Amino acid sequence: MDDRVELISKFYNRVNEDQRLIKSRNGQLEYASTMHYIKKYPKPNASILEIDAGTGRYSITLAKEGYKVTAVELVEKNIEILKSNSIGIESINAIQGDATDLNMISDESYDMTLVLGPLYHLYDAHEVDKAIDEAIRVTKKDGIIMFAFISVFGIMVNHYYYYYGDWKFGVEENFTQDYKTRHFKDQLFTGDQIDEFENLFKNKSTTWLTTAGMDGYMEALERRKEFNFSDEDFESFIKWHLNFAEKRELLGSNNHLLYICKK
């Protein structure tokens, strides 16, 4: 097991990833926003690949809705939960694999490819490029590819502990001395500037469709002790958020974003 896989596995072995998208308003907003964009594009009966599917929150939902889904997950604990959660669902296939090497999947196999986790954890530029190329390779011509990434500014805004005595540490962790974004070996979650991430696709065989924010300031807001969203208010907030999700001036405030392109 290489250092990257070991670092990621240790993290997911101690957290409850299966509950992340449902236990908080922040997770619920990220899930609702991501599903909104996923459902904008696929045709009925489309084949969908999710790379780094976690415990299958998206893949299982899509399989239940009739799509033919392959879910690839790196972490053994997560894929065991995914397989358990998807028992009896015939239209999903779960396999263990790494986003940087999808050798088990043929070229142009899927109508839609979802890369919703790998780029949070890849710090090496060569491996980032490999993960992008692999997602493009396995997607059919005219297929849709969605890449989730983390805003480095969203990290600074939403990680509340930076504001309680650790701001200097946060800056040093996420930026170089001349304020370029840092990507380094022991960094569990790595962020990007919006234009920095979009430039990764400059010479790829894809056409940019949009970049959208998935969760806004919700993580930081939810940590305030007076935070209180009724179900009615939250539904209203989701609609409001989705209306402005692609506003360029708001993108950096999001923790999670989607870069959406067409092959």
Phi, psi and omega in degrees: 000125181282171186301319182296312181297320180296317180298314181293317182296318179300319180296309184286342174287341182250359178243162179261080182297331183296335181258356190300321186271002181234343189275347183224159175298324178299312178295320179297321179292317178300316181295312182298319181293315180296316178296324177304314182284323177301316186284352179288337195245320190287146173280161175305141179067019179295151173267131185233133174250127171248122182260127189062067188278000181061228179266008170095018184303316178280312185301316182293318177300314182293322178295321178295334180273004172105359178279149175274114192240135167247127181246117178255131182221139183278318189276126185301317179301314182296318183289330175296317178294318179303313180296321178295317181291338184255013177302130178091354178261108188285337188269017178232139178233121182253129179222152179271135181187171184247134182301335183275354181207091180259050186297342180279356183244132181284162177300145172049054183262338191233146177285329180219137177236128181250121179245083194257012181206326189303322187282356170289334192245357182264114182262336184276126185301323180295318180289324174301314180297320178297317180296319177295314181297322179294319178297319178294317183302316187276357181265140178293155174302136184074005177283163182259137176233133178240126180245117174276142174213169183250134175283129177296330177285326174298323176300314183293323182285317191269341180276093192302330185292342175297335183271358183240055176099001184235019182299315180301319177298317180299318178296314181294329180286328189250349182224151172282177181297333177260020172066030165276154181293135179266136170228119185217165193304314185266016181275112184292312177242126181244137181255166178226154165281152187301308182294327177300315181291315181299327180291344177297340186256008186304321183248023179265160181275055181224159174243124180294133176255310177192163169236129186225147177271141186257340187214358175053219181272010192301320182298316179292319180296320186292339180278351177286135187296336181271001181300131181202106178244116172290165177301320181296314179295322182293319177299320176296320181294319179302314180297318178297313181301314183294330178294331183246012188298336183258005178297120184301321184289349181256348189302317184293344179281345179281147172280313181248138179227162175239129169258119186245128182219168180241135179283000000 
